[in-house]
Amino acid sequence: MATSYRDAGVDMDAGDELVERIKPLAKRTRIPGVLADVGGFAGLFAVPGDVEEPVLVSGTDGVGTKLKIAFATGRHDGIGADLVGMCVNDIVTCGARPLFFLDYFGTGKLELAVAEAVIGSIARACEASGCALLGGETAELPGMYAAGEYDLAGFAVGVVARKRLVDGKRVAAGDTVIAIASSGLHSNGYSLARHVLLREGSVGLDAVPEALLGQTVADALLAPTKLYARVAQALVANVDVLAMSHITGGGLPGNLPRVLPDGLGARLDPNWSRPPIFELIARLGPVEHAEMLRTFNMGIGFVVVVSPKDAEAALRTAEEAGEKAWIAGAIEAVSPETPFEERVRFAEA
């Protein structure tokens, strides 16, 4: 009897069925500029005509070992916010309006219900961020992944007028640093979090530690990444924003200096409210505070720098967009020889 591709582990019929299931999900994200529906060889998007000297802004990322928590719990319907957030939250730091998103889903054996849940969550996150799910790729790769596992990558493109680029060049000593809250770990530091919380003799995913105030460890670890596209666009529309930083791996010390001119750093008040998952990881590790700060966002997912005269307007704009925001500190001059991560100092230091 002849051997087929299905015998080798690739089910093309399941792939075709997934494309049909994805089409209505992608259609809900359609925005002006989309020229073709999902299913062709390439996604088509017209460069917006309402943007003077348009600059295209792009970003790519994945979800990392947070996926291990999704595999262990069988909960896949929020992971799309992590994928979209890791990409779109980056490109909006330039003042860009996100236009479209593409995803890559690779797995050893395509399970339609799982793939549909994941891609459905990607579509919802695109819709929430105001961008189109323009296309993607689903790859069934037998022998490449452990049973029941998959990997994700995302790619986002946005646009900004050249004269409206937010590039940090105008930041000066004395400017105000505004923090916008995270929902938890977002998608960074999961190798450390898993090592602390899930190692033998530790708490486990189903545990409800007192510190988590009624949440299971799984609930806390699977809290979706916050999507900052809407608030970032509201801020640049209403306030003279000087710089924006997405706080991902490396935390505040590793991300805020990326948008500051040479010779400038930030002095921050360390006393902000943090989701309790951070305290639990630090205590059970134990993990030193400096290590926590350089691994996790520690409750601050996005930072905006404005002139002091614009601080109240920025806070009001963020809060009207539904975000918790506060003044976290100020920009200060530092020696040009100051190591990169030491350009962010905390008030007690």
WOFENCOR-V424544 format. One record per residue. SS is DSSP state (alpha for helix, beta for strand, coil for the rest). NEAR is the number of other C-alpha atoms within 12 Angstrom. Layout:
BEGIN
SS & NEAR
SS & NEAR
END
This chain:
BEGIN
coil & 4
coil & 7
coil & 9
coil & 11
coil & 14
coil & 18
coil & 12
coil & 16
coil & 21
coil & 24
coil & 25
alpha & 22
alpha & 17
alpha & 23
alpha & 29
alpha & 20
alpha & 20
alpha & 33
alpha & 28
alpha & 19
alpha & 24
alpha & 36
alpha & 27
alpha & 21
alpha & 30
alpha & 38
alpha & 28
coil & 25
coil & 34
coil & 33
coil & 27
coil & 21
coil & 25
beta & 27
coil & 20
coil & 23
coil & 29
coil & 33
coil & 26
coil & 15
coil & 12
coil & 16
coil & 27
coil & 25
beta & 27
coil & 21
coil & 26
coil & 23
coil & 15
coil & 14
coil & 20
coil & 16
coil & 16
beta & 22
beta & 27
beta & 28
beta & 32
beta & 29
beta & 32
beta & 26
beta & 30
beta & 34
coil & 42
coil & 28
coil & 29
alpha & 39
alpha & 37
alpha & 31
alpha & 33
alpha & 33
alpha & 24
alpha & 22
alpha & 22
coil & 22
coil & 26
coil & 35
coil & 29
coil & 36
alpha & 47
alpha & 52
alpha & 41
alpha & 47
alpha & 48
alpha & 55
alpha & 52
alpha & 47
alpha & 45
alpha & 53
alpha & 49
alpha & 40
alpha & 42
alpha & 49
alpha & 47
alpha & 41
coil & 43
coil & 45
beta & 44
beta & 48
beta & 41
beta & 48
beta & 50
beta & 41
beta & 41
beta & 32
beta & 38
beta & 32
beta & 30
coil & 25
coil & 32
coil & 33
coil & 28
alpha & 28
alpha & 22
alpha & 28
alpha & 41
alpha & 33
alpha & 27
alpha & 42
alpha & 45
alpha & 35
alpha & 33
alpha & 53
alpha & 44
alpha & 36
alpha & 42
alpha & 47
alpha & 33
alpha & 27
alpha & 40
coil & 34
coil & 43
beta & 44
beta & 51
beta & 45
beta & 40
beta & 34
beta & 32
beta & 36
beta & 31
beta & 34
coil & 26
coil & 23
coil & 17
coil & 17
coil & 18
coil & 16
coil & 17
coil & 27
coil & 32
beta & 37
beta & 37
beta & 38
beta & 34
beta & 40
beta & 38
beta & 43
beta & 36
beta & 41
beta & 39
beta & 34
beta & 24
alpha & 18
alpha & 16
alpha & 28
coil & 32
coil & 38
coil & 27
coil & 32
coil & 21
coil & 23
coil & 34
coil & 28
coil & 26
coil & 22
coil & 34
beta & 37
beta & 44
beta & 46
beta & 41
beta & 42
beta & 36
coil & 39
coil & 35
coil & 39
coil & 47
coil & 50
coil & 48
coil & 40
coil & 32
alpha & 34
alpha & 25
alpha & 30
alpha & 42
alpha & 31
alpha & 23
alpha & 28
alpha & 36
coil & 26
coil & 16
coil & 11
coil & 11
coil & 22
coil & 26
coil & 25
coil & 29
coil & 21
coil & 21
coil & 20
coil & 25
alpha & 15
alpha & 23
alpha & 25
coil & 16
coil & 16
coil & 21
coil & 25
alpha & 34
alpha & 35
alpha & 28
alpha & 37
alpha & 47
coil & 40
coil & 30
coil & 36
coil & 42
coil & 43
coil & 43
coil & 49
alpha & 43
alpha & 34
alpha & 40
alpha & 46
alpha & 37
alpha & 28
alpha & 42
alpha & 34
alpha & 21
alpha & 22
coil & 30
coil & 32
beta & 42
beta & 37
beta & 41
beta & 45
beta & 41
beta & 47
coil & 45
coil & 43
coil & 32
coil & 29
alpha & 36
alpha & 43
alpha & 38
alpha & 32
alpha & 35
alpha & 44
alpha & 37
alpha & 31
alpha & 36
coil & 37
coil & 27
coil & 26
coil & 25
beta & 35
beta & 43
beta & 44
beta & 32
beta & 31
coil & 23
coil & 25
coil & 16
coil & 23
coil & 23
coil & 27
coil & 28
alpha & 28
alpha & 42
alpha & 41
alpha & 31
alpha & 31
alpha & 39
alpha & 26
alpha & 19
alpha & 24
alpha & 24
coil & 20
coil & 23
coil & 16
alpha & 20
alpha & 24
alpha & 25
alpha & 33
alpha & 35
alpha & 28
alpha & 34
coil & 42
coil & 42
coil & 43
coil & 38
beta & 46
beta & 45
beta & 45
beta & 52
beta & 55
beta & 50
beta & 38
coil & 28
alpha & 27
alpha & 16
alpha & 25
alpha & 32
alpha & 23
alpha & 27
alpha & 40
alpha & 36
alpha & 24
alpha & 31
alpha & 35
alpha & 23
alpha & 18
coil & 22
coil & 19
coil & 30
coil & 30
beta & 32
beta & 33
beta & 35
beta & 35
beta & 31
beta & 35
beta & 41
beta & 27
beta & 24
coil & 25
coil & 15
coil & 14
coil & 14
coil & 17
coil & 18
alpha & 28
alpha & 27
alpha & 27
alpha & 33
beta & 39
beta & 32
beta & 26
coil & 15
coil & 9
coil & 11
END
